[in-house]
Each structure stands twice: as C-alpha cells, then as structure tokens.
Amino acid sequence: MKEIYAFPKGYLAVSRISSPDETEIDVFDPEGKYIYILKTEQGVSLDGAEFYDFGFGKLEERDDLSIYVEYRIKNLPEIFRDN
C-alpha cells in the first residue's frame, strides 16, 4: 500500500505499487466493498495528486517548469462527474 485517497461521494481509494514502473488504485464503495481497479497511463504518477469531483490534478515538471495538470476520469460516472 502506498497512499489512501478520499474520492467524491464517500468512495475510498488505495494506491499500491504493482510493479517497479506501475501504480494501481483499488477503489472501494462507501460500505467498504472493493469495486474497481484504476490503472494510470504510462508516465502518469499519482504522487502529489489531489482528487476532485471530476478526477485529479497535480503539479508536474515539464521542460524545467512546474505546471498544473488536470486529469478527468470519465469512465466512473457514479463517482466522478462527466464534464
């Protein structure tokens, strides 16, 4: 286990390292039942991520600059709004 996140609508997520280059997130419903596994795209890390009702945002380093990037999660409408 690496980190625990509070998702919208009472859902809980636990990130874990599944391989040297990959982190996966186990999602639990408000009653504690395991319901999903989320995998991030290659090169996308959840370190420092903040989750919101649309997905998550984080600061990333690109070309020696720190930029804020938002990632929208569209395939879990029961948790994240789709807009």
QUIGIJO-V607679 format. One record per residue. RES is the residue in one letter. OMEGA is omega in degrees with one decimal (999 if undefined). NEAR is the number of other ideal C-beta (glycine too) atoms within 12 Angstrom. Layout:
# QUIGIJO-V607679
RES_OMEGA_NEAR ; RES_OMEGA_NEAR
This chain:
# QUIGIJO-V607679
M_-178.0_14 ; K_-176.5_19 ; E_178.1_22 ; I_-179.4_18 ; Y_171.4_31 ; A_177.5_20 ; F_176.3_33 ; P_173.9_23 ; K_174.8_18 ; G_178.4_16 ; Y_-178.5_30 ; L_178.7_26 ; A_179.0_36 ; V_177.3_26 ; S_178.7_29 ; R_178.2_22 ; I_-177.9_18 ; S_174.5_18 ; S_-178.7_10 ; P_-179.3_6 ; D_-172.7_14 ; E_173.9_21 ; T_176.6_29 ; E_-179.1_22 ; I_173.2_36 ; D_-177.3_27 ; V_-179.7_34 ; F_178.8_24 ; D_-177.5_19 ; P_178.1_16 ; E_178.6_10 ; G_179.8_13 ; K_176.3_13 ; Y_-178.0_15 ; I_-175.5_20 ; Y_165.5_23 ; I_176.4_19 ; L_175.2_33 ; K_178.0_21 ; T_176.7_26 ; E_176.8_13 ; Q_178.4_10 ; G_178.3_13 ; V_179.2_22 ; S_177.0_24 ; L_177.7_32 ; D_179.5_18 ; G_-178.9_19 ; A_172.7_29 ; E_-178.6_21 ; F_-179.4_32 ; Y_-178.7_20 ; D_179.3_23 ; F_-174.3_21 ; G_178.4_31 ; F_178.0_34 ; G_179.2_20 ; K_173.3_23 ; L_178.2_17 ; E_176.8_22 ; E_175.9_15 ; R_179.7_11 ; D_179.3_7 ; D_177.1_7 ; L_172.2_10 ; S_178.7_12 ; I_177.2_13 ; Y_-178.2_16 ; V_175.5_21 ; E_176.0_19 ; Y_-179.6_23 ; R_178.1_19 ; I_-172.8_35 ; K_-174.7_13 ; N_175.5_14 ; L_-175.0_27 ; P_178.4_16 ; E_178.8_19 ; I_-174.8_32 ; F_177.8_27 ; R_-173.7_16 ; D_172.7_14 ; N_999_10
